Amino acid sequence: MVFNSETRRYPRKAGRIPRNNRGQINRRIDLLKTGICSHREIIMNNTTNIIWDIGNVLYPFSRVTEGYYYLCNDAHVELALEFFPMLSREEAQYLVGECYKTHHDCYGAFIPVMIYYGLDLEETRLRLFKRHYARLFELLMEHCPDVFGDTTDLIDAFRGIKGRVRHGILSQCCMESFGKPALEKLGILPYFEPNAILGLDQVGFVKKAESTKPLRAVLELMGAEPEDTCFVEDTLSNLERASEIKGLRCIYINQGKPLDTLPSFVTSQFRGPEDFLRSFQ
């Protein structure tokens, strides 16, 4: 090692921590050891953007009655018969079931019907999608009026980090007829970037579990870097796909049913959105 006569010191070894930074780093390590500060908190402190799902994330499905789901199924069948009068009720009922079980949407099983009868696929799918979610929201308000509950804690949690973190939405519902009305009922719509609230129809009906394109679209609209962003979900398959975006932090909302073992693609899990947002404070 060669002594530098001008600086009166030996050159710093590669990878060596500067002396004036060591105290701060050592204090952080001590906090980690004592549990006062967690790895999770360090990660959250670096986050400036959050992209949320809505259902079972910003409000829990546990507040929805079982009867509501039967009503939704019946409403879906009636809507299918309105759009496709060539079908029998039994056929419509079967295809509605296939939509939920196989396609995880409200239209997938009806696409062959649209094609067979020469209907405009894009136009018919979009109309069905919007009408379906409009009816779901009507039924939710009629039969589960307390589904959004007392949102004081949720609003306070969003208010607590206002100005520090920006918020976007990526949901597989229709924003126009379900998503934005739900955010309004929750009292948190003003906290979201207006141009970064996207539903399935706004991302070309590409689902979150199928591709990272929808999520990348929200990142682009927010001008957000993945390294500074958390993606908050209740569906592991969506988080697994999202984890393909390098640097993105994947947050699982468990609604009181925590995972015993976190998958490698999940950064952290929280009971609800309030707990997650408080980790920034």
BAZAFI-837794 format. One record per atom (N, C-alpha, C): residue in three letters; y, x, z. Coordinates in steps of 0.05 Angstrom, whole numbers, plus 32768, in hexadecimal, padded with zeros to 4 digits. Example, Ala and Ser with C-alpha at 12.3 -4.5 7.8 and 13.67 -1.06 7.14 Angstrom:
# residues 2
ALA7F8E8108809C;ALA7FA680F6809C;ALA7FBE8108809C;SER7FD38101808E;SER7FEB8111808F;SER80018102809D;
***
This chain:
# residues 281
MET7FE880118000;MET800080008000;MET801980128000;VAL802C800B7FEF;VAL8044801C7FEC;VAL805B80117FFC;PHE80698022800B;PHE807F801A801B;PHE80988019800A;ASN80A88003800C;ASN80C17FFF7FFC;ASN80D8800A800C;SER80E4801F8003;SER80F9802C8012;SER8113801B8013;GLU811780097FFF;GLU812F7FF97FFE;GLU812E7FE28012;THR81177FD58014;THR81147FBE8026;THR810A7FC78042;ARG81017FE08044;ARG80F77FEC805D;ARG80DE7FDD8066;ARG80CE7FD38054;ARG80B57FC5805C;ARG80A07FC88046;TYR80877FC2804E;TYR80717FC1803C;TYR80727FA7802D;PRO80697FA68014;PRO80687F8D8005;PRO80557F798013;ARG805C7F5E8010;ARG804B7F4A801D;ARG80317F47800E;LYS801C7F44801D;LYS80017F418011;LYS80007F268003;ALA7FF17F257FEC;ALA7FEE7F0C7FDD;ALA7FE27EF77FEF;GLY7FEE7EDF7FEE;GLY7FE37EC87FFD;GLY7FEB7EC8801A;ARG7FFB7EDC8023;ARG80037EDD803F;ARG801A7EC98044;ILE80197EBB805B;ILE802D7EA78061;ILE80467EB5806C;PRO805E7EAF8062;PRO80767EBB806D;PRO80797EB6808A;ARG80837ECA8099;ARG80847EC880B6;ARG80947EB080BF;ASN80AA7EA980B2;ASN80BB7E9380BB;ASN80AE7E7880B6;ASN80987E7780A7;ASN808B7E5D80A3;ASN80727E5A80B4;ARG806A7E7080C1;ARG80507E6F80CF;ARG80527E5C80E8;GLY80687E5C80F5;GLY806B7E4C810D;GLY80687E2E8107;GLN80757E2580F1;GLN80737E0980E9;GLN80577E0280E1;ILE804A7E1380D2;ILE802E7E0E80C9;ILE801B7E0D80E1;ASN801F7E2080F4;ASN800E7E21810C;ASN80117E08811D;ARG802A7DFF811F;ARG802F7DE6812E;ARG80217DCF8121;ARG80217DCE8107;ARG80147DB880F8;ARG7FF67DB980FD;ILE7FEB7DD180FD;ILE7FCE7DD48102;ILE7FC77DCB811E;ASP7FD87DD28132;ASP7FD47DC9814D;ASP7FD47DAB8150;LEU7FE77D9E8142;LEU7FE87D818142;LEU7FCF7D758137;LEU7FC57D808121;LEU7FAD7D768115;LEU7F967D788129;LYS7F947D8F8138;LYS7F7E7D93814A;LYS7F7F7D7F8161;THR7F987D79816A;THR7F9A7D678181;THR7F9A7D4A817A;GLY7F9A7D448160;GLY7F997D288157;GLY7FB47D1A8156;ILE7FCA7D28815E;ILE7FE47D1C815D;ILE7FEC7D168140;CYS7FE47D28812E;CYS7FEB7D248112;CYS7FD07D268103;SER7FCD7D1580EF;SER7FB47D1580E0;SER7FB97D1F80C4;HIS7FA37D2780B7;HIS7FA57D2E809A;HIS7FB07D17808A;ARG7FA87CFF8093;ARG7FB17CE78085;ARG7FD07CE58087;GLU7FDC7CEB809E;GLU7FF97CE980A1;GLU80077CFD8090;ILE7FFB7D16808E;ILE80087D2A807D;ILE80097D208060;ILE7FF37D148057;ILE7FF17D0A803C;ILE80067CF48037;MET80087CE1804A;MET801B7CCB8047;MET80387CD58047;ASN803E7CEA8056;ASN80597CF48056;ASN80627CFF803B;ASN804F7D05802A;ASN80567D10800F;ASN80577CFA7FFA;THR80527CE18002;THR80517CCB7FEF;THR806C7CBF7FEB;THR80747CBB7FD2;THR808D7CAE7FCB;THR80897C957FBA;ASN80707C8F7FB3;ASN806A7C777FA2;ASN80507C6B7FAC;ILE804F7C507FAC;ILE80377C427FB3;ILE80327C2C7F9E;ILE801A7C2B7F93;ILE80127C167F80;ILE7FFD7C057F8E;TRP80037BEB7F90;TRP7FF27BD97F9F;TRP7FE27BC57F8E;ASP7FCB7BBD7F98;ASP7FBE7BA47F8F;ASP7FCA7B8E7FA0;ILE7FC47B757F9B;ILE7FCF7B5F7FAB;ILE7FBA7B527FBC;GLY7FA77B447FAF;GLY7F937B347FBE;GLY7F817B457FCF;ASN7F7E7B3D7FE8;ASN7F6E7B4B7FFD;ASN7F797B678004;VAL7F917B6C7FFB;VAL7F9F7B848002;VAL7FB97B7D8010;LEU7FCB7B708003;LEU7FE47B67800F;LEU7FE17B4E801F;TYR7FCC7B3E801A;TYR7FC47B28802B;TYR7FA57B27802B;PRO7F997B208042;PRO7F7B7B208043;PRO7F6E7B078038;PHE7F587B0B802B;PHE7F487AF48021;PHE7F3C7AE48037;SER7F3B7AEF804F;SER7F2E7AE18066;SER7F3E7AC8806D;ARG7F577AC68064;ARG7F687AAE806A;ARG7F627A988056;VAL7F537A9E8041;VAL7F4D7A8A802D;VAL7F337A7B8034;THR7F347A608033;THR7F1D7A50803B;THR7F077A518025;GLU7EEF7A4C802E;GLU7ED97A4B801A;GLU7EDC7A348007;GLY7EE87A1E8011;GLY7EEC7A077FFF;GLY7EFF7A0D7FE8;TYR7F117A207FED;TYR7F247A287FD8;TYR7F157A337FC0;TYR7F017A437FC4;TYR7EF27A4F7FAE;TYR7EE37A3A7F9E;TYR7ED97A257FAB;TYR7ECC7A0F7F9C;TYR7EE07A007F8B;LEU7EF879FC7F96;LEU7F0D79EF7F87;LEU7F1679FF7F6F;CYS7F177A1A7F73;CYS7F1E7A2C7F5D;CYS7F097A2B7F46;ASN7EF07A2A7F4E;ASN7EDA7A287F3B;ASN7EDC7A0E7F2B;ASP7EE179F87F39;ASP7EE379DE7F2B;ASP7EFC79DE7F19;ALA7F1179E97F22;ALA7F2A79EA7F11;ALA7F2679FB7EF8;HIS7F167A107EFB;HIS7F107A227EE5;HIS7F007A137ED0;VAL7EED7A037ED9;VAL7EDC79F47EC6;VAL7EEE79E07EB7;GLU7EFF79D27EC5;GLU7F1179BE7EB8;GLU7F2379CC7EA4;LEU7F2D79E37EAB;LEU7F3E79F27E98;LEU7F2E79FB7E7F;ALA7F157A037E84;ALA7F047A0B7E6D;ALA7F0079F47E5A;LEU7EFB79DC7E65;LEU7EF679C57E54;LEU7F1079BD7E45;GLU7F2779C27E51;GLU7F4079BC7E44;GLU7F4479D07E2C;PHE7F3E79E97E30;PHE7F4179FD7E1C;PHE7F2B79FC7E07;PHE7F1379F57E0F;PHE7EFC79F67DFD;PHE7EED79DB7DFF;PRO7EF979C67DF3;PRO7EED79AB7DF5;PRO7ED279A97DE6;MET7ECB79BC7DD6;MET7EB279BC7DC8;MET7E9A79C27DDC;LEU7EA179CC7DF4;LEU7E8C79D27E07;LEU7E8579BA7E18;SER7E6B79B97E21;SER7E6379A47E34;SER7E6C79AE7E50;ARG7E6C799C7E64;ARG7E7379A47E7F;ARG7E5F79B97E8A;GLU7E4679B57E83;GLU7E3279C87E8C;GLU7E3779E47E80;GLU7E3E79E57E67;GLU7E4479FF7E5A;GLU7E5C7A0C7E66;ALA7E7179FC7E6B;ALA7E8A7A067E77;ALA7E847A117E93;GLN7E747A027EA3;GLN7E6D7A0B7EBE;GLN7E5E7A257EBD;TYR7E4B7A277EAB;TYR7E3B7A407EA8;TYR7E4D7A587EA1;LEU7E607A547E8E;LEU7E717A6A7E85;LEU7E857A727E9B;VAL7E8E7A5F7EAA;VAL7E9F7A657EC1;VAL7E917A777ED5;GLY7E787A707EDA;GLY7E677A817EEC;GLY7E647A9D7EE1;GLU7E607A9F7EC7;GLU7E5D7AB97EBB;GLU7E777ACA7EBC;CYS7E8D7ABC7EBA;CYS7EA77ACA7EBD;CYS7EA87AD87ED8;TYR7EA17ACA7EED;TYR7EA37AD67F08;TYR7E8D7AEB7F0D;LYS7E747AE57F05;LYS7E5E7AF77F0B;LYS7E5D7B107EFA;THR7E627B0C7EE0;THR7E5E7B227ECD;THR7E787B307EC5;HIS7E8D7B207EC0;HIS7EA67B2B7EB4;HIS7EBB7B307EC9;HIS7EB97B237EE0;HIS7ECD7B277EF6;HIS7EE97B207EEC;ASP7EEB7B0A7EDD;ASP7F057B007ED3;ASP7F027AE27ECD;CYS7F167AD67EC1;CYS7F157ABA7EBC;CYS7F107AB37E9E;TYR7F0C7AC77E8E;TYR7F0B7AC27E71;TYR7EF47AD07E62;GLY7EE87AE47E6E;GLY7ED57AF57E5F;GLY7EBE7AE77E52;ALA7EB27AD47E61;ALA7E9B7AC57E56;ALA7EA37AB27E40;PHE7EBD7AAC7E3E;PHE7EC67A997E29;PHE7ECE7AA77E0F;ILE7ECF7AC17E0F;ILE7ED77AD07DF7;ILE7EC47ACA7DDF;PRO7EAA7ACA7DE2;PRO7E997AC27DCB;PRO7E9E7AA67DC1;VAL7EA67A947DD3;VAL7EAD7A787DCA;VAL7EC67A797DB9;MET7EDA7A887DC2;MET7EF37A8B7DB3;MET7EEE7A967D97;ILE7EDD7AAB7D96;ILE7ED77AB87D7C;ILE7EC77AA57D6A;TYR7EB37A977D75;TYR7EA17A867D65;TYR7EB17A6F7D58;TYR7EC47A647D67;TYR7ED37A4D7D5D;TYR7EED7A557D50;GLY7EF17A707D4B;GLY7F087A797D3C;GLY7F227A767D4B;LEU7F227A767D65;LEU7F3B7A747D74;LEU7F497A907D75;ASP7F637A8F7D78;ASP7F727AA87D7B;ASP7F6B7AB57D96;LEU7F5D7ACB7D96;LEU7F527AD77DAE;LEU7F697ADE7DC2;GLU7F7D7AED7DB8;GLU7F927AF77DCA;GLU7FA27ADF7DD6;GLU7FA97ACD7DC4;GLU7FBA7AB67DCD;GLU7FAB7AA47DE0;THR7F917A9E7DDA;THR7F817A8C7DEB;THR7F7B7A997E06;ARG7F747AB27E05;ARG7F6E7AC07E1F;ARG7F877AC07E31;LEU7F9E7AC77E25;LEU7FB67AC87E35;LEU7FBD7AAD7E41;ARG7FBC7A987E31;ARG7FC27A7D7E3C;ARG7FAF7A757E52;LEU7F957A7A7E4E;LEU7F817A747E62;LEU7F867A837E7C;PHE7F8C7A9C7E79;PHE7F917AAE7E90;PHE7FA87AA47EA0;LYS7FBF7A9E7E93;LYS7FD67A957EA1;LYS7FD27A7A7EAF;ARG7FC67A677EA0;ARG7FC17A4D7EAB;ARG7FAE7A4E7EC3;HIS7F9A7A5F7EC0;HIS7F867A627ED6;HIS7F937A6B7EF0;TYR7FA37A807EEE;TYR7FB07A8A7F06;TYR7FC67A787F11;ALA7FD37A697EFF;ALA7FE67A567F09;ALA7FD87A407F1A;ARG7FC17A387F10;ARG7FB27A237F1F;ARG7FA77A2E7F39;LEU7F9E7A477F39;LEU7F947A547F52;LEU7FAA7A557F67;PHE7FC27A5B7F5F;PHE7FD87A5D7F72;PHE7FDF7A417F7D;GLU7FDF7A2D7F6B;GLU7FE47A117F74;GLU7FD07A097F89;LEU7FB67A0E7F84;LEU7FA17A077F97;LEU7FA47A167FB1;LEU7FAC7A2F7FAF;LEU7FAF7A407FC7;LEU7FC57A347FD9;MET7FDB7A2C7FCD;MET7FF17A207FDD;MET7FEA7A057FE8;GLU7FDA79F67FD9;GLU7FD279DB7FE1;GLU7FBD79DB7FF8;HIS7FAA79ED7FF6;HIS7F9379EC8008;HIS7F927A03801C;CYS7FA17A188018;CYS7FA27A2F802B;CYS7FBF7A36802F;PRO7FD07A248039;PRO7FED7A29803C;PRO7FF47A40804E;ASP7FE17A478060;ASP7FE67A5D8073;ASP7FDA7A788069;VAL7FD27A798050;VAL7FC57A918046;VAL7FD67AAA8049;PHE7FF07AA78046;PHE80017ABF8048;PHE800B7AC38065;GLY80067AAF8076;GLY800A7AB38093;GLY80267ABC809B;ASP80287AC780B3;ASP80417AD280BD;ASP80437AEF80B1;THR80567AF380A0;THR80587B0D8092;THR806D7B1F809F;THR80767B1980B7;THR808B7B2980C4;THR80837B4680C6;ASP806B7B4C80CF;ASP80627B6880D1;ASP80617B7680B6;LEU80587B6880A2;LEU80567B748087;LEU80727B7A807D;ILE80857B678080;ILE80A07B6C8076;ILE80AD7B838085;ASP80A97B8380A0;ASP80B47B9980B0;ASP80A97BB480A7;ALA808F7BB580A0;ALA80837BCE8098;ALA808F7BD8807D;PHE80937BC5806B;PHE80A07BCD8051;PHE80BD7BD58056;ARG80CB7BC78068;ARG80E77BCE806D;ARG80E97BE9807B;GLY80D47BF0808A;GLY80D57C098099;GLY80D57C228088;ILE80CB7C20806F;ILE80CB7C38805D;ILE80DC7C338044;LYS80ED7C1F8046;LYS80FF7C19802F;LYS81107C318029;GLY81127C388010;GLY81227C4F8008;GLY81137C698007;ARG80FC7C6A8014;ARG80EB7C828015;ARG80D47C818001;VAL80CA7C687FFC;VAL80B37C647FEB;VAL80B97C4D7FD8;ARG80B17C517FBF;ARG80B37C3B7FAB;ARG80987C2E7FA7;HIS80997C147FA1;HIS80807C047F9F;HIS807D7BF87F84;GLY80647BF87F7A;GLY805C7BEB7F61;GLY80437BDA7F66;ILE803C7BCA7F53;ILE80247BB87F55;ILE80137BBB7F3C;LEU7FF97BBD7F40;LEU7FE67BBB7F2A;LEU7FCF7BA87F34;SER7FCF7B907F29;SER7FBC7B7B7F32;SER7FAF7B6F7F19;GLN7F977B647F1D;GLN7F897B577F07;GLN7F8F7B397F05;CYS7FA27B307F15;CYS7FAB7B147F13;CYS7FC27B137F00;CYS7FCC7AFB7EFB;CYS7FE47AF77EEA;CYS7FFC7AF97EFC;MET800E7B0B7EF5;MET80267B0F7F06;MET80387AF77F04;GLU803B7AEB7EED;GLU804D7AD57EE9;GLU80467ABD7EF9;SER802C7AB67EF9;SER80247A9C7F05;SER80167A9F7F20;PHE80107AB87F28;PHE80037ABC7F43;PHE800F7AD37F52;GLY80107AEB7F46;GLY80187B037F54;GLY80347B027F60;LYS80487AFD7F4F;LYS80637AFD7F59;LYS80687AE67F6D;PRO805D7ACE7F68;PRO80607AB97F7C;PRO80537AC07F97;ALA803D7ACF7F96;ALA80307AD87FAF;ALA80417AEC7FBE;LEU804D7AFF7FAF;LEU805F7B137FBB;LEU80777B067FC7;GLU80817AF17FBA;GLU80987AE27FC5;GLU80907AD47FDF;LYS80797AC87FDF;LYS80707ABA7FF8;LYS806C7ACE800F;LEU80647AE68008;LEU80607AFB801C;LEU807B7B078025;GLY80907B028016;GLY80AB7B0B801D;GLY80B07B288016;ILE80A07B348004;ILE80A37B517FFE;ILE80A97B577FE1;LEU80AD7B427FD1;LEU80B37B477FB4;LEU80CB7B5A7FB0;PRO80E07B587FC0;PRO80F77B697FBB;PRO80F27B877FBF;TYR80DC7B8E7FCC;TYR80D67BAA7FD1;TYR80C87BB87FBA;PHE80C17BA97FA5;PHE80B27BB47F8E;PHE80C57BB97F77;GLU80BE7BCF7F68;GLU80CD7BD57F50;GLU80C87BBF7F3B;PRO80DD7BB17F33;PRO80D97B9A7F21;PRO80CA7B9F7F08;ASN80CD7BB77EFD;ASN80BF7BBD7EE3;ASN80A37BC97EE7;ALA809A7BCB7F00;ALA80807BD77F06;ALA806E7BC47F15;ILE806F7BAA7F0E;ILE805E7B967F19;ILE804D7B8B7F02;LEU80357B957F00;LEU80257B8F7EE8;LEU800B7B807EEF;GLY80067B6B7EDF;GLY7FEC7B5D7EE1;GLY7FDA7B647ECA;LEU7FC37B587EC9;LEU7FAF7B607EB6;LEU7FB87B5B7E99;ASP7FC77B467E94;ASP7FD07B407E79;ASP7FE57B547E6F;GLN7FF37B617E82;GLN80087B747E7B;GLN7FFD7B907E75;VAL7FE37B947E79;VAL7FD77BAE7E73;VAL7FC07BAA7E5E;GLY7FC47B967E4E;GLY7FB07B917E38;GLY7F957B887E41;PHE7F947B7B7E58;PHE7F7B7B717E64;PHE7F667B887E68;VAL7F707BA07E6D;VAL7F5F7BB67E74;VAL7F5D7BB77E92;LYS7F457BB67E9D;LYS7F417BB47EBA;LYS7F427BCF7EC7;LYS7F497BCF7EE1;LYS7F4D7BE87EF0;LYS7F337BF77EF3;ALA7F1C7BEA7EF4;ALA7F037BF87EF7;ALA7EF97C047EDD;GLU7F057BFB7EC7;GLU7EFC7C047EAC;GLU7F0B7C1D7EA3;SER7F247C207EAA;SER7F357C357E9F;SER7F4C7C3B7EB2;THR7F567C547EB0;THR7F6E7C5B7EBF;THR7F887C547EB0;LYS7F867C497E98;LYS7F9E7C437E89;LYS7FB17C2F7E97;PRO7FA77C197EA3;PRO7FB97C077EB1;PRO7FC97C157EC7;LEU7FBB7C257ED6;LEU7FC97C337EEC;LEU7FDD7C487EE2;ARG7FD57C567ECD;ARG7FE87C697EC0;ARG80017C5B7EB6;ALA7FFD7C427EAD;ALA80147C337EA3;ALA80287C2D7EB9;VAL801E7C277ED1;VAL80307C227EE8;VAL803D7C3C7EF0;LEU802E7C517EF1;LEU803A7C6B7EF8;LEU80517C727EE5;GLU804D7C6D7ECC;GLU80617C747EB8;GLU807A7C627EBC;LEU80767C497EC1;LEU808D7C377EC5;LEU809D7C3E7EDE;MET808F7C497EF2;MET809D7C517F0B;MET80A87C6D7F09;GLY80A07C7C7EF3;GLY80A87C987EF2;GLY809C7CA87F08;ALA80847CA17F10;ALA80767CAD7F27;ALA80627CC17F1F;GLU80607CD77F2F;GLU804B7CEB7F2C;GLU80337CE37F3D;PRO801B7CE67F33;PRO80037CDF7F42;PRO80027CED7F5E;GLU800B7D067F5F;GLU800A7D157F78;GLU801C7D097F8E;ASP802F7CF87F86;ASP80417CEC7F99;ASP803B7CCE7F9D;THR80237CC57F94;THR801E7CA97F93;THR80047CA17FA1;CYS80047C8B7FAF;CYS7FEC7C7E7FBB;CYS7FE67C657FAB;PHE7FCC7C607FA6;PHE7FC37C487F99;PHE7FB37C397FAE;VAL7FBB7C207FB5;VAL7FB07C117FCB;VAL7F9F7BFA7FC1;GLU7F867BF97FC8;GLU7F737BE67FBD;GLU7F5F7BDD7FD3;ASP7F507BC77FCC;ASP7F3A7BBF7FDD;ASP7F207BC07FCE;THR7F217BCA7FB5;THR7F097BCB7FA4;THR7F027BE87F9E;LEU7EEA7BF07FA7;LEU7EE37C0D7FA4;LEU7EE07C157F87;SER7ED67C037F76;SER7ED37C0B7F5A;SER7EEE7C117F4D;ASN7F027C027F55;ASN7F1D7C077F4B;ASN7F287C227F55;LEU7F227C287F6E;LEU7F2B7C427F79;LEU7F1C7C597F6D;GLU7F037C557F68;GLU7EF37C6B7F5C;GLU7EFE7C727F40;ARG7F057C5E7F30;ARG7F107C637F16;ARG7F2C7C707F19;ALA7F3C7C667F2B;ALA7F577C717F2F;ALA7F567C8E7F37;SER7F417C967F45;SER7F3F7CB27F4F;SER7F3C7CC67F38;GLU7F377CBC7F20;GLU7F367CCE7F09;GLU7F527CD97F02;ILE7F677CCD7F0D;ILE7F827CD77F09;ILE7F877CEC7F1E;LYS7F897D057F15;LYS7F8A7D1C7F27;LYS7FA37D1A7F38;GLY7F9F7D1D7F53;GLY7FB57D1E7F66;GLY7FBA7D037F73;LEU7FB17CED7F66;LEU7FB77CD27F71;LEU7FA77CCE7F8B;ARG7FB47CC17F9F;ARG7FA77CBC7FB9;ARG7F9D7C9F7FB9;CYS7F847C9C7FBE;CYS7F777C817FBD;CYS7F747C767FDA;ILE7F807C607FDF;ILE7F807C547FFA;ILE7F707C3A7FFA;TYR7F5E7C37800D;TYR7F4C7C20800E;TYR7F567C0E8026;ILE7F5B7BF58020;ILE7F617BE18035;ILE7F487BD2803C;ASN7F407BD48055;ASN7F257BC9805D;ASN7F277BAE806A;GLN7F3F7BA48071;GLN7F427B8A807E;GLN7F2F7B868096;GLY7F2D7B9B80A6;GLY7F1D7B9980BE;GLY7F007B9F80BB;LYS7EF87BA780A3;LYS7EDC7BAE809E;LYS7EDB7BCA8093;PRO7EDF7BDE80A5;PRO7EE17BFA809C;PRO7EC77C058090;LEU7ECA7C17807D;LEU7EB37C258072;LEU7EAA7C398086;ASP7E907C3B808B;ASP7E857C4F809D;ASP7E897C6B8092;THR7E867C6E8078;THR7E8A7C88806B;THR7E9C7C848053;LEU7EB27C938053;LEU7EC47C91803C;LEU7EB97C9F8024;PRO7EB97C92800D;PRO7EB17C9F7FF4;PRO7EC47CB67FEF;SER7EBB7CC97FDF;SER7ECB7CE17FDA;SER7EE57CDB7FCB;PHE7EE67CC47FBD;PHE7EFE7CBD7FAE;PHE7F127CAD7FBE;VAL7F0C7CA77FD7;VAL7F1F7C997FE8;VAL7F2D7CAC7FFB;THR7F477CAC7FFB;THR7F567CBF800C;THR7F567CB58029;SER7F5C7C9B802E;SER7F5C7C908048;SER7F577C728047;GLN7F4F7C66805D;GLN7F4D7C49805E;GLN7F5E7C3F8076;PHE7F687C268072;PHE7F787C198086;PHE7F6F7BFC8089;ARG7F747BF180A0;ARG7F6D7BD580A4;ARG7F7D7BC28092;GLY7F977BC68091;GLY7FA87BB68080;GLY7FC07BC48076;PRO7FD17BB78067;PRO7FE87BC5805B;PRO7FFC7BCE8070;GLU7FFE7BBE8086;GLU80117BC6809B;GLU800A7BE180A7;ASP7FF07BE480AD;ASP7FE77BFE80B9;ASP7FEC7C1580A6;PHE7FE77C11808C;PHE7FEB7C258078;PHE80097C2D8077;LEU801B7C198076;LEU80377C1F8074;LEU80427C2D808E;ARG80377C2580A4;ARG80407C3280BE;ARG80387C4F80BF;SER80247C5780AF;SER801D7C7480AF;SER80327C8680A4;PHE80467C7A8096;PHE805D7C89808C;PHE80737C8D80A0;GLN80717C7E80B6;GLN80887C7E80C9;GLN80837C9280E0;
***
